[in-house]
Amino acid sequence: MSTVVATVAMTLAASIVAIPPASALDEEGPGNCKTQDDPSWSGWSNHEQVGEALAQIEQTSGGRVDVEVVGHSSQGRPLWAARVGTGDRVLMVTSAIHGNERTGTEALLAILKDLGSGGDAQTRQMLEDITLVAMPMVNPDGGELNRRINVLSWADTVAAFPQLQGAPEAWYHSVRGDGIDLPGYDLNRDFNPDLDYVPQAADLPGEDTDAGFFLAPESRAIRDVYVDLRQEKGAVDAYIDLHHMGPCDRLTGGSQDGDLITFSLDYPPLGVQDGAAYKAEWPALDQDKSRRYALSVYNGLIEKYGAQSPLAAVGRYFHPDTREYAGQGRSAFALNGTGTVLFEVRGQQDDLGQKQKGMFVNSVRTGIESLMTGLATGSVDTLDGDDFFGLPDYGWDTTAD
């Protein structure tokens, strides 16, 4: 075993498997959301370490876990998809599409490690029922810079798509990001429900409510993995996109009213009346299914940790009826019939340092595994999606007098 692999393995064992002691949770629980002036990166896997960890997981799994390079970032870094299980129900999960949002990366590595090596009956049954495809770091260029967007100039975009010569830049392209003078895209706006879409000058620059244009290689790689799975398995049942949000939001309502949220959940933001404007062209859209899947995540956390645990301090993400982002991957895939769920972990990975890392990673891991269990057993199909609206929010769901 190489030094890098050993280091990653020890890091995962220490920070993913172990839940912080109660004293650590109390210290950082309801009363503290202070961010660090000098953020720490120790213990968070970088791109090289993720590759080393995936290679080790694949090697020790005895053929269970298959890791493939499915594309490359704008700067040439490999993009990996790790596959485990042979079941008919397919779950695809992406993490770190915003480069500085990486709790999900650690959670996915831990899940893959256990599914690859577990010999218990429950694991074996899960592998028969579920096919999990995980892409643990889909924006490595942004990740190496600790920023949200990737690294890709408009000139290089036009070089890749000469038909865009003279067109205005896409609205979600920026000349700099997070204080760094390098251009790039918000990759989570670069998706289109037309999975065969080719960028056209007449469609640019677009608006924030529009579908995206598949301009970046990272979003195209995610799209290609999704398309290949659909062609092979007939459908991708579920898609989870793992993100981070602000560091200081507190739950409103529920048994942990006033406590800091651990992470929030959402279904696709497709405008008024559950995306009514899209249903004629995209009849496979099923918003209730996405809400059922999100509810299954919540129920699994409550069942494992209890309603008062900070690991289960989960609510609904900001989602007024008019919120509309057709260019997000979860929206594009939902319009193709997949149930999609957003996780938004509180704080960026470098905001709050190491003390809360174990708590957040374990919560995200349990959330993913809860949906896997729901898909495997079919329990997710019997839930009432409207119950999702009964989950606590964090102060935004107000009604005027």
FITOR-72512 format. One line per 3 residues: number of its first residue (from 1); their letters; for each residue x, y, z of N, C-alpha, C. Coordinates in pm, whole numbers, plus 50000, padded with zeros to 5 digits. Layout:
NUM = a = X,Y,Z,X,Y,Z,X,Y,Z ~ ...
END
This chain:
1 = mst = 50085,49880,50000,50000,50000,50000,50088,50124,50000 ~ 50059,50219,49910,50140,50340,49902,50115,50429,50023 ~ 50208,50522,50045,50192,50616,50157,50066,50698,50142
4 = vva = 50038,50743,50017,49918,50825,49994,49793,50745,50025 ~ 49789,50619,49976,49671,50536,50001,49653,50512,50150 ~ 49762,50482,50219,49752,50458,50363,49701,50581,50435
7 = tva = 49751,50698,50394,49706,50822,50457,49558,50844,50436 ~ 49512,50821,50311,49370,50837,50283,49287,50740,50365 ~ 49333,50614,50372,49258,50514,50446,49244,50553,50592
10 = mtl = 49356,50600,50652,49348,50641,50792,49258,50762,50810 ~ 49263,50856,50714,49176,50973,50721,49030,50934,50715 ~ 48997,50844,50622,48858,50800,50610,48813,50730,50737
13 = aas = 48898,50644,50790,48859,50571,50911,48835,50665,51027 ~ 48918,50769,51036,48907,50860,51148,48792,50958,51134 ~ 48769,51005,51011,48676,51117,50996,48542,51080,50939
16 = iva = 48529,50959,50881,48402,50922,50823,48331,50819,50908 ~ 48402,50717,50950,48336,50610,51022,48299,50653,51163 ~ 48386,50731,51224,48362,50768,51363,48275,50891,51374
19 = ipp = 48170,50883,51457,48088,50999,51488,48153,51074,51603 ~ 48162,51207,51595,48226,51281,51702,48157,51257,51835 ~ 48230,51264,51946,48168,51246,52076,48065,51354,52103
22 = asa = 47977,51326,52198,47868,51419,52228,47920,51557,52264 ~ 48036,51562,52333,48090,51692,52373,48124,51777,52252 ~ 48177,51713,52147,48211,51788,52025,48086,51838,51957
25 = lde = 47981,51755,51952,47858,51798,51889,47796,51913,51967 ~ 47801,51903,52100,47743,52011,52182,47818,52141,52159 ~ 47952,52132,52148,48033,52251,52131,47995,52325,52004
28 = egp = 47960,52249,51900,47935,52312,51771,47788,52305,51732 ~ 47702,52273,51826,47562,52253,51795,47484,52382,51786 ~ 47371,52391,51858,47280,52504,51839,47342,52641,51861
31 = gnc = 47451,52650,51940,47497,52783,51976,47612,52839,51897 ~ 47664,52765,51797,47788,52810,51733,47787,52782,51584 ~ 47801,52888,51504,47819,52868,51359,47931,52960,51309
34 = ktq = 48023,52993,51396,48132,53082,51359,48218,53019,51251 ~ 48250,53096,51147,48339,53048,51042,48482,53088,51074 ~ 48576,53017,51015,48716,53038,51044,48775,53147,50955
37 = ddp = 48858,53232,51013,48930,53331,50933,49042,53266,50854 ~ 49099,53160,50908,49208,53089,50842,49166,52943,50829 ~ 49088,52912,50727,49028,52778,50719,49130,52667,50705
40 = sws = 49095,52553,50765,49181,52435,50760,49135,52342,50649 ~ 49233,52285,50576,49201,52187,50473,49243,52047,50513 ~ 49304,52032,50629,49356,51900,50667,49241,51801,50681
43 = gws = 49263,51682,50629,49163,51577,50641,49065,51569,50527 ~ 49060,51671,50440,48971,51665,50325,49047,51611,50204 ~ 48992,51512,50138,49061,51448,50027,49068,51541,49906
46 = nhe = 49188,51560,49853,49200,51634,49728,49183,51538,49610 ~ 49197,51588,49489,49169,51506,49372,49261,51385,49365 ~ 49388,51404,49389,49482,51293,49384,49446,51187,49487
49 = qvg = 49411,51230,49607,49377,51135,49713,49246,51061,49684 ~ 49151,51130,49620,49028,51061,49581,49060,50950,49482 ~ 49146,50980,49385,49186,50877,49289,49256,50760,49356
52 = eal = 49343,50788,49450,49412,50681,49524,49313,50597,49603 ~ 49217,50665,49669,49118,50593,49749,49030,50505,49662 ~ 48987,50556,49546,48904,50477,49457,48980,50356,49404
55 = aqi = 49107,50374,49372,49187,50262,49325,49199,50154,49431 ~ 49218,50197,49555,49228,50101,49666,49096,50029,49687 ~ 48986,50103,49683,48854,50042,49701,48828,49939,49592
58 = eqt = 48859,49975,49468,48838,49882,49356,48922,49757,49374 ~ 49049,49775,49414,49140,49661,49427,49095,49566,49537 ~ 49055,49619,49650,49019,49535,49765,48877,49482,49757
61 = sgg = 48798,49527,49661,48658,49484,49652,48643,49348,49586 ~ 48749,49296,49526,48740,49167,49461,48647,49165,49342 ~ 48639,49277,49272,48556,49285,49153,48419,49346,49174
64 = rvd = 48382,49374,49298,48251,49435,49324,48241,49577,49273 ~ 48344,49656,49300,48343,49798,49264,48425,49816,49137 ~ 48364,49881,49040,48431,49909,48913,48447,50060,48900
67 = vev = 48569,50106,48885,48597,50249,48874,48644,50278,48732 ~ 48579,50374,48668,48615,50411,48532,48642,50561,48523 ~ 48733,50598,48434,48750,50738,48396,48647,50766,48288
70 = vgh = 48553,50856,48317,48442,50882,48226,48455,51016,48155 ~ 48564,51084,48177,48588,51213,48114,48704,51281,48182 ~ 48730,51403,48138,48837,51483,48199,48787,51625,48218
73 = ssq = 48838,51689,48320,48803,51828,48346,48866,51918,48240 ~ 48832,52045,48247,48888,52140,48151,49040,52145,48158 ~ 49096,52122,48276,49241,52124,48293,49303,51985,48283
76 = grp = 49223,51887,48242,49278,51755,48214,49275,51655,48327 ~ 49212,51687,48440,49205,51593,48550,49097,51488,48522 ~ 49124,51361,48554,49025,51257,48528,48901,51272,48615
79 = lwa = 48786,51239,48556,48658,51235,48627,48619,51089,48639 ~ 48594,51045,48763,48569,50904,48788,48422,50876,48816 ~ 48379,50758,48772,48250,50702,48813,48278,50565,48872
82 = arv = 48232,50543,48995,48249,50414,49063,48114,50344,49070 ~ 48112,50220,49027,47986,50145,49018,47993,50022,49106 ~ 47885,49997,49179,47877,49878,49264,47732,49831,49268
85 = gtg = 47713,49701,49270,47579,49644,49272,47531,49608,49133 ~ 47432,49519,49131,47379,49470,49003,47228,49482,48995 ~ 47166,49551,49089,47022,49556,49097,46957,49636,48986
88 = drv = 46826,49615,48972,46750,49683,48868,46725,49830,48902 ~ 46722,49863,49029,46696,50002,49068,46828,50078,49076 ~ 46836,50186,49003,46962,50257,48981,46961,50390,49056
91 = lmv = 47065,50412,49134,47087,50540,49201,47219,50598,49154 ~ 47215,50720,49104,47335,50793,49062,47355,50910,49157 ~ 47478,50929,49203,47509,51034,49299,47630,51112,49251
94 = tsa = 47621,51245,49253,47736,51330,49221,47769,51419,49340 ~ 47897,51448,49355,47943,51536,49462,48044,51635,49408 ~ 48049,51751,49471,48150,51854,49445,48141,51912,49305
97 = ihg = 48019,51923,49251,48002,51997,49126,48036,52143,49149 ~ 48019,52192,49270,48080,52316,49317,48205,52275,49393 ~ 48320,52322,49348,48446,52266,49392,48476,52274,49539
100 = ner = 48416,52370,49609,48441,52386,49753,48329,52327,49838 ~ 48259,52225,49785,48149,52161,49857,48173,52010,49854 ~ 48246,51959,49956,48301,51825,49940,48269,51727,50052
103 = tgt = 48176,51759,50140,48139,51659,50240,48090,51532,50172 ~ 48013,51547,50064,47962,51431,49993,48071,51342,49937 ~ 48184,51400,49900,48295,51321,49849,48340,51218,49951
106 = eal = 48358,51263,50075,48402,51173,50182,48295,51068,50212 ~ 48169,51109,50211,48061,51014,50237,48055,50905,50131 ~ 48071,50942,50004,48066,50844,49897,48183,50747,49904
109 = lai = 48301,50794,49937,48415,50704,49950,48389,50601,50060 ~ 48329,50644,50169,48300,50552,50279,48195,50448,50238 ~ 48091,50493,50168,47987,50399,50122,48046,50296,50027
112 = lkd = 48125,50341,49931,48185,50250,49834,48279,50151,49902 ~ 48352,50197,49999,48444,50109,50071,48367,49997,50141 ~ 48260,50032,50209,48185,49931,50283,48109,49837,50190
115 = lgs = 48049,49890,50084,47978,49803,49991,48076,49710,49918 ~ 48198,49759,49896,48296,49678,49827,48353,49565,49910 ~ 48354,49580,50042,48420,49481,50127,48326,49410,50223
118 = ggd = 48204,49460,50240,48113,49402,50338,48068,49262,50299 ~ 48070,49170,50399,48029,49033,50373,47900,48994,50441 ~ 47835,49086,50508,47712,49054,50580,47595,49038,50483
121 = aqt = 47491,48975,50532,47375,48945,50448,47307,49071,50398 ~ 47302,49175,50482,47237,49299,50441,47309,49364,50324 ~ 47442,49365,50329,47519,49422,50218,47499,49341,50091
124 = rqm = 47505,49210,50103,47487,49125,49985,47349,49146,49922 ~ 47246,49161,50005,47112,49185,49953,47103,49320,49884 ~ 47166,49421,49943,47166,49554,49884,47230,49551,49746
127 = led = 47338,49478,49732,47407,49470,49603,47323,49398,49498 ~ 47234,49311,49541,47144,49245,49446,47028,49335,49405 ~ 46991,49428,49491,46873,49511,49466,46905,49644,49399
130 = itl = 47025,49696,49422,47060,49832,49383,47182,49832,49292 ~ 47183,49921,49195,47305,49959,49123,47336,50104,49162 ~ 47447,50124,49229,47491,50257,49271,47604,50301,49181
133 = vam = 47591,50421,49123,47698,50482,49045,47730,50617,49109 ~ 47851,50628,49160,47892,50746,49235,48002,50820,49160 ~ 47984,50951,49147,48089,51037,49091,48130,51133,49203
136 = pmv = 48235,51098,49279,48262,51169,49404,48328,51305,49390 ~ 48382,51339,49273,48444,51471,49257,48434,51512,49111 ~ 48329,51587,49078,48304,51619,48937,48351,51758,48896
139 = npd = 48406,51835,48989,48467,51963,48955,48604,51973,49022 ~ 48698,51889,48982,48827,51889,49050,48907,52017,49030 ~ 48891,52084,48916,48967,52207,48893,48924,52315,48992
142 = gge = 48794,52330,49010,48746,52423,49111,48785,52381,49250 ~ 48785,52249,49274,48822,52200,49406,48965,52231,49442 ~ 49055,52219,49347,49195,52249,49376,49217,52396,49408
145 = lnr = 49124,52483,49363,49132,52625,49392,49044,52667,49509 ~ 48973,52572,49567,48878,52601,49675,48776,52705,49630 ~ 48715,52680,49515,48614,52773,49468,48497,52698,49403
148 = rin = 48390,52770,49381,48265,52713,49333,48272,52670,49186 ~ 48320,52759,49099,48313,52735,48955,48433,52654,48907 ~ 48424,52605,48783,48538,52533,48725,48636,52633,48665
151 = vls = 48724,52587,48578,48821,52675,48512,48809,52653,48362 ~ 48750,52750,48291,48734,52739,48147,48699,52876,48091 ~ 48780,52922,47997,48757,53054,47938,48652,53046,47829
154 = wad = 48595,53161,47796,48499,53165,47686,48569,53139,47553 ~ 48692,53185,47539,48768,53161,47416,48788,53012,47393 ~ 48820,52939,47500,48838,52794,47486,48705,52725,47458
157 = tva = 48597,52780,47511,48464,52724,47482,48433,52738,47333 ~ 48459,52857,47278,48433,52880,47137,48524,52792,47050 ~ 48646,52769,47096,48736,52680,47022,48679,52539,47015
160 = afp = 48612,52496,47123,48550,52363,47124,48422,52359,47043 ~ 48353,52474,47037,48226,52483,46964,48233,52603,46869 ~ 48296,52589,46753,48316,52703,46662,48187,52770,46619
163 = qlq = 48075,52700,46627,47947,52761,46588,47905,52874,46683 ~ 47975,52888,46795,47943,52994,46891,48024,53122,46865 ~ 48105,53123,46763,48185,53242,46733,48094,53363,46717
166 = gap = 48124,53469,46794,48047,53592,46789,47925,53594,46878 ~ 47890,53482,46940,47773,53477,47028,47809,53536,47164 ~ 47711,53588,47237,47738,53636,47373,47768,53520,47465
169 = eaw = 47843,53547,47571,47876,53442,47667,47751,53392,47739 ~ 47751,53266,47774,47642,53210,47854,47631,53287,47985 ~ 47510,53304,48032,47488,53388,48150,47557,53334,48274
172 = yhs = 47585,53205,48278,47646,53145,48398,47797,53128,48383 ~ 47856,53196,48285,48001,53200,48273,48052,53327,48339 ~ 48161,53316,48416,48217,53428,48491,48364,53444,48457
175 = vrg = 48413,53567,48464,48554,53592,48435,48642,53563,48556 ~ 48583,53552,48674,48657,53519,48795,48562,53456,48895 ~ 48617,53388,48994,48531,53326,49094,48600,53312,49227
178 = dgi = 48528,53347,49334,48579,53336,49471,48714,53405,49487 ~ 48726,53523,49424,48846,53604,49439,48963,53561,49354 ~ 48943,53463,49266,49051,53412,49184,49029,53455,49039
181 = dlp = 49129,53518,48980,49115,53574,48845,49134,53468,48738 ~ 49047,53371,48739,49040,53270,48635,48894,53250,48598 ~ 48862,53241,48468,48722,53229,48427,48671,53087,48445
184 = gyd = 48539,53074,48447,48481,52941,48458,48330,52945,48460 ~ 48270,52827,48473,48126,52811,48471,48075,52763,48606 ~ 47954,52806,48640,47878,52737,48743,47824,52612,48676
187 = lnr = 47888,52500,48700,47853,52377,48630,47710,52332,48658 ~ 47657,52374,48771,47522,52333,48807,47416,52420,48739 ~ 47453,52488,48633,47357,52557,48546,47377,52515,48400
190 = dfn = 47462,52413,48379,47507,52380,48244,47438,52255,48188 ~ 47317,52223,48237,47248,52101,48196,47122,52135,48116 ~ 47083,52040,48033,46967,52057,47947,46888,51927,47947
193 = pdl = 46755,51933,47958,46678,51808,47955,46685,51735,47822 ~ 46714,51808,47715,46742,51745,47586,46884,51690,47594 ~ 46895,51563,47621,47025,51504,47649,47113,51494,47525
196 = dyv = 47057,51521,47409,47134,51527,47285,47163,51670,47242 ~ 47134,51766,47327,47148,51907,47289,47292,51940,47251 ~ 47307,52017,47143,47435,52070,47097,47428,52221,47104
199 = pqa = 47527,52289,47164,47521,52434,47181,47497,52508,47050 ~ 47407,52607,47055,47372,52688,46939,47384,52836,46975 ~ 47442,52915,46886,47462,53057,46912,47331,53129,46939
202 = adl = 47225,53089,46871,47097,53158,46886,47038,53142,47026 ~ 47084,53042,47102,47029,53017,47236,47098,53100,47344 ~ 47211,53160,47312,47290,53234,47410,47248,53381,47415
205 = pge = 47261,53446,47532,47325,53397,47654,47233,53317,47746 ~ 47101,53318,47721,47010,53249,47810,46983,53328,47937 ~ 46897,53274,48022,46861,53335,48150,46868,53231,48260
208 = dtd = 46861,53279,48385,46879,53186,48496,46767,53083,48506 ~ 46652,53109,48445,46544,53011,48447,46554,52910,48333 ~ 46644,52934,48238,46653,52849,48120,46737,52725,48145
211 = agf = 46722,52628,48055,46814,52515,48051,46953,52564,48009 ~ 47055,52487,48047,47191,52520,48010,47229,52461,47875 ~ 47359,52464,47846,47404,52437,47709,47509,52327,47697
214 = fla = 47542,52256,47805,47646,52152,47801,47775,52206,47742 ~ 47820,52320,47793,47940,52385,47741,48068,52332,47804 ~ 48059,52275,47924,48178,52232,47997,48193,52080,47991
217 = pes = 48315,52031,47984,48334,51885,47975,48287,51812,48100 ~ 48290,51879,48214,48247,51814,48337,48097,51782,48334 ~ 48016,51878,48293,47871,51853,48287,47838,51753,48177
220 = rai = 47912,51756,48068,47889,51658,47962,47923,51517,48010 ~ 48026,51503,48093,48062,51372,48146,47951,51317,48236 ~ 47895,51403,48320,47784,51360,48406,47665,51318,48319
223 = rdv = 47634,51400,48218,47527,51367,48126,47549,51232,48060 ~ 47672,51206,48015,47702,51082,47944,47686,50960,48035 ~ 47728,50972,48161,47709,50861,48255,47560,50833,48272
226 = yvd = 47481,50938,48287,47336,50922,48302,47275,50855,48178 ~ 47312,50902,48061,47257,50847,47936,47295,50700,47922 ~ 47420,50666,47949,47464,50527,47937,47387,50437,48033
229 = lrq = 47362,50484,48154,47286,50405,48251,47143,50384,48202 ~ 47082,50488,48149,46945,50473,48097,46940,50372,47984 ~ 47038,50378,47896,47039,50284,47784,47058,50140,47830
232 = ekg = 47141,50122,47933,47169,49987,47982,47056,49932,48068 ~ 47008,50013,48163,46914,49964,48265,46769,50001,48236 ~ 46745,50084,48136,46609,50125,48104,46567,50253,48172
235 = avd = 46620,50278,48291,46586,50400,48366,46688,50422,48475 ~ 46706,50548,48513,46779,50584,48634,46672,50625,48734 ~ 46648,50540,48833,46539,50566,48927,46560,50695,49005
238 = ayi = 46683,50715,49055,46707,50825,49148,46842,50889,49121 ~ 46848,51018,49148,46972,51095,49136,46982,51186,49256 ~ 47097,51182,49324,47125,51271,49437,47240,51362,49398
241 = dlh = 47224,51492,49423,47329,51590,49399,47367,51649,49534 ~ 47495,51638,49571,47543,51674,49705,47610,51811,49703 ~ 47560,51901,49789,47604,52041,49792,47623,52089,49936
244 = hmg = 47661,52217,49947,47669,52287,50075,47591,52418,50065 ~ 47553,52473,50182,47480,52598,50188,47545,52688,50293 ~ 47477,52795,50333,47531,52888,50432,47552,52823,50567
247 = pcd = 47638,52882,50654,47679,52815,50777,47590,52838,50898 ~ 47494,52929,50891,47425,52971,51014,47274,52957,51011 ~ 47218,52874,50923,47073,52860,50916,47021,52769,51026
250 = rlt = 46906,52808,51083,46846,52734,51194,46707,52685,51156 ~ 46674,52568,51206,46546,52507,51176,46431,52589,51232 ~ 46324,52597,51156,46200,52660,51201,46093,52552,51205
253 = ggs = 46046,52522,51325,45947,52417,51342,46012,52283,51371 ~ 45930,52187,51404,45979,52055,51434,46039,52044,51573 ~ 46088,51927,51605,46137,51900,51740,46270,51968,51770
256 = qdg = 46340,52017,51668,46466,52088,51689,46454,52235,51649 ~ 46338,52291,51669,46313,52431,51635,46420,52521,51698 ~ 46485,52602,51614,46588,52694,51661,46729,52639,51658
259 = dli = 46744,52508,51637,46877,52448,51629,46937,52470,51490 ~ 47069,52472,51484,47136,52482,51356,47102,52360,51270 ~ 47074,52383,51143,47041,52276,51052,47168,52198,51016
262 = tfs = 47157,52068,50997,47269,51987,50952,47276,51987,50800 ~ 47167,51949,50736,47156,51972,50593,47010,51978,50554 ~ 46984,52035,50438,46847,52050,50390,46829,51968,50263
265 = ldy = 46701,51941,50232,46664,51856,50120,46573,51931,50025 ~ 46579,51895,49897,46491,51962,49801,46459,51869,49686 ~ 46348,51901,49619,46309,51839,49492,46332,51942,49382
268 = ppl = 46316,51909,49255,46359,52000,49147,46286,52134,49145 ~ 46360,52244,49133,46302,52379,49126,46262,52414,48983 ~ 46138,52386,48948,46095,52402,48809,45976,52497,48794
271 = gvq = 45965,52592,48885,45864,52696,48868,45728,52658,48924 ~ 45632,52741,48892,45501,52734,48957,45427,52605,48924 ~ 45342,52567,49017,45254,52451,49003,45332,52325,48965
274 = dga = 45441,52303,49040,45522,52182,49020,45573,52167,48878 ~ 45613,52277,48818,45669,52272,48684,45567,52247,48576 ~ 45447,52302,48597,45337,52279,48502,45374,52317,48359
277 = ayk = 45455,52420,48343,45490,52466,48208,45575,52364,48131 ~ 45634,52269,48201,45723,52172,48136,45652,52042,48100 ~ 45535,52018,48156,45479,51883,48150,45433,51842,48011
280 = aew = 45395,51936,47927,45354,51898,47792,45472,51842,47713 ~ 45588,51906,47724,45706,51861,47651,45779,51748,47722 ~ 45768,51746,47855,45842,51649,47935,45744,51574,48027
283 = pal = 45661,51487,47970,45555,51422,48048,45607,51327,48155 ~ 45733,51286,48148,45788,51194,48249,45815,51263,48382 ~ 45810,51397,48387,45835,51469,48512,45738,51423,48621
286 = dqd = 45793,51386,48736,45712,51339,48849,45769,51401,48977 ~ 45719,51520,49008,45769,51592,49125,45736,51519,49255 ~ 45623,51451,49258,45586,51377,49378,45687,51267,49407
289 = ksr = 45736,51201,49302,45837,51098,49322,45962,51157,49386 ~ 46006,51271,49337,46125,51334,49397,46101,51368,49543 ~ 45982,51414,49576,45952,51445,49716,45948,51317,49801
292 = rya = 45896,51208,49746,45898,51082,49819,46041,51039,49848 ~ 46127,51055,49750,46267,51015,49769,46334,51101,49876 ~ 46307,51231,49873,46363,51319,49976,46308,51283,50113
295 = lsv = 46181,51251,50120,46120,51212,50247,46181,51083,50300 ~ 46215,50991,50211,46280,50867,50253,46415,50895,50318 ~ 46487,50994,50266,46613,51035,50327,46589,51085,50468
298 = yng = 46493,51174,50482,46462,51231,50614,46422,51121,50712 ~ 46331,51035,50671,46282,50930,50761,46395,50838,50806 ~ 46489,50809,50715,46600,50724,50752,46690,50786,50857
301 = lie = 46711,50916,50847,46792,50987,50947,46724,50985,51084 ~ 46594,51010,51086,46521,51009,51212,46523,50870,51273 ~ 46503,50769,51190,46501,50632,51240,46635,50592,51301
304 = kyg = 46745,50633,51238,46876,50592,51287,46922,50672,51407 ~ 46900,50803,51405,46960,50888,51506,46862,50940,51611 ~ 46733,50940,51580,46634,50997,51672,46608,51143,51640
307 = aqs = 46487,51188,51671,46441,51321,51630,46519,51434,51695 ~ 46587,51409,51806,46658,51515,51877,46807,51520,51844 ~ 46855,51428,51766,46998,51424,51738,47038,51533,51639
310 = pla = 47153,51598,51660,47200,51696,51562,47231,51631,51426 ~ 47255,51501,51424,47279,51436,51296,47150,51426,51214 ~ 47034,51444,51280,46905,51438,51211,46837,51575,51207
313 = avg = 46914,51682,51225,46858,51818,51220,46844,51861,51074 ~ 46745,51805,51008,46729,51818,50864,46594,51881,50833 ~ 46590,51962,50728,46465,52026,50687,46461,52045,50537
316 = ryf = 46369,52131,50494,46351,52157,50351,46438,52274,50306 ~ 46494,52262,50187,46574,52369,50129,46482,52480,50076 ~ 46537,52600,50064,46463,52716,50016,46397,52686,49882
319 = hpd = 46263,52688,49879,46193,52647,49758,46055,52713,49751 ~ 46049,52842,49727,45920,52902,49698,45868,52850,49564 ~ 45741,52861,49542,45678,52801,49424,45738,52854,49294
322 = tre = 45783,52978,49294,45832,53038,49170,45978,53007,49141 ~ 46046,52939,49230,46190,52912,49210,46207,52820,49089 ~ 46294,52860,48995,46303,52789,48868,46446,52787,48817
325 = yag = 46505,52668,48811,46640,52650,48758,46642,52525,48670 ~ 46599,52541,48547,46593,52427,48455,46732,52378,48416 ~ 46834,52460,48434,46969,52423,48394,47045,52342,48497
328 = qgr = 46985,52311,48611,47051,52226,48708,47040,52080,48666 ~ 47140,52001,48701,47136,51861,48665,47015,51790,48722 ~ 46980,51820,48846,46865,51753,48908,46736,51788,48836
331 = saf = 46727,51907,48778,46608,51945,48702,46606,51874,48567 ~ 46719,51874,48497,46725,51810,48367,46694,51661,48376 ~ 46747,51595,48477,46723,51451,48491,46580,51423,48537
334 = aln = 46526,51511,48620,46387,51494,48662,46291,51506,48544 ~ 46320,51596,48453,46236,51612,48335,46241,51488,48246 ~ 46342,51405,48266,46353,51277,48195,46299,51160,48277
337 = gtg = 46232,51188,48388,46163,51085,48463,46231,51034,48587 ~ 46350,51085,48619,46423,51041,48738,46376,51119,48861 ~ 46364,51050,48973,46339,51120,49099,46470,51177,49151
340 = tvl = 46476,51308,49173,46604,51371,49208,46594,51444,49341 ~ 46703,51437,49417,46708,51495,49551,46835,51577,49567 ~ 46821,51695,49621,46933,51783,49656,46963,51772,49804
343 = fev = 47091,51755,49839,47138,51769,49977,47215,51901,49984 ~ 47187,51983,50084,47263,52106,50108,47315,52105,50251 ~ 47443,52071,50267,47505,52065,50399,47537,52206,50447
346 = rgq = 47518,52230,50577,47542,52363,50632,47692,52394,50636 ~ 47730,52506,50572,47868,52552,50573,47952,52486,50465 ~ 48053,52558,50413,48149,52499,50321,48247,52413,50402
349 = qdd = 48316,52320,50332,48401,52228,50408,48513,52300,50479 ~ 48554,52416,50431,48664,52487,50497,48613,52598,50589 ~ 48481,52616,50598,48427,52720,50686,48436,52682,50832
352 = lgq = 48398,52561,50863,48378,52521,51002,48487,52429,51054 ~ 48583,52394,50968,48695,52314,51014,48659,52169,51039 ~ 48741,52101,51118,48733,51957,51134,48633,51909,51238
355 = kqk = 48598,51993,51334,48520,51943,51446,48383,51892,51404 ~ 48323,51956,51305,48192,51913,51261,48197,51819,51141 ~ 48314,51794,51090,48324,51714,50969,48263,51576,50987
358 = gmf = 48297,51508,51095,48245,51374,51117,48094,51370,51124 ~ 48035,51471,51191,47890,51475,51201,47826,51492,51065 ~ 47874,51588,50987,47812,51615,50857,47830,51498,50761
361 = vns = 47950,51441,50757,47976,51331,50665,47888,51211,50700 ~ 47877,51181,50829,47792,51069,50869,47646,51094,50837 ~ 47598,51218,50853,47459,51248,50820,47434,51229,50671
364 = vrt = 47524,51280,50589,47508,51267,50444,47513,51120,50405 ~ 47606,51048,50462,47616,50905,50432,47487,50833,50468 ~ 47436,50857,50586,47312,50792,50628,47197,50831,50537
367 = gie = 47194,50958,50493,47088,51001,50403,47091,50925,50271 ~ 47209,50910,50213,47223,50836,50087,47181,50691,50108 ~ 47230,50631,50215,47199,50491,50242,47051,50471,50271
370 = slm = 46985,50571,50327,46842,50561,50352,46763,50552,50222 ~ 46802,50632,50123,46735,50622,49994,46767,50489,49926 ~ 46890,50443,49939,46924,50312,49884,46835,50204,49944
373 = tgl = 46815,50208,50074,46730,50109,50140,46586,50122,50093 ~ 46537,50245,50081,46402,50267,50035,46379,50214,49895 ~ 46478,50231,49808,46468,50179,49672,46473,50026,49673
376 = atg = 46562,49971,49754,46579,49826,49757,46455,49755,49809 ~ 46394,49810,49911,46278,49746,49973,46147,49786,49908 ~ 46149,49894,49830,46026,49946,49771,45948,50037,49864
379 = svd = 45999,50058,49986,45925,50142,50081,45913,50286,50033 ~ 46009,50331,49952,46005,50468,49902,45883,50490,49812 ~ 45833,50383,49752,45720,50396,49659,45586,50407,49731
382 = tld = 45583,50379,49859,45457,50381,49933,45439,50508,50016 ~ 45539,50596,50016,45530,50719,50094,45434,50817,50028 ~ 45388,50913,50105,45305,51023,50055,45395,51143,50034
385 = gdd = 45417,51179,49909,45508,51290,49880,45467,51421,49943 ~ 45338,51440,49967,45293,51564,50030,45345,51579,50172 ~ 45383,51467,50235,45437,51476,50371,45569,51551,50374
388 = ffg = 45635,51561,50259,45759,51639,50253,45736,51783,50296 ~ 45619,51837,50265,45590,51976,50299,45573,51996,50450 ~ 45559,51887,50523,45548,51897,50668,45681,51904,50738
391 = lpd = 45793,51888,50665,45924,51897,50729,45953,52042,50767 ~ 46035,52062,50870,46072,52200,50906,46152,52266,50796 ~ 46147,52399,50792,46232,52474,50699,46334,52550,50782
394 = ygw = 46385,52660,50730,46476,52742,50811,46442,52890,50797 ~ 46313,52918,50817,46269,53055,50830,46214,53119,50705 ~ 46211,53047,50594,46168,53110,50469,46023,53080,50435
397 = dtt = 45963,52980,50497,45827,52940,50461,45727,53018,50546 ~ 45706,53143,50509,45616,53230,50586,45494,53264,50503 ~ 45386,53286,50571,45259,53321,50506,45217,53459,50551
400 = ad = 45187,53546,50454,45143,53681,50489,45006,53679,50554 ~ 44984,53775,50643,44852,53784,50710,44745,53825,50611
END
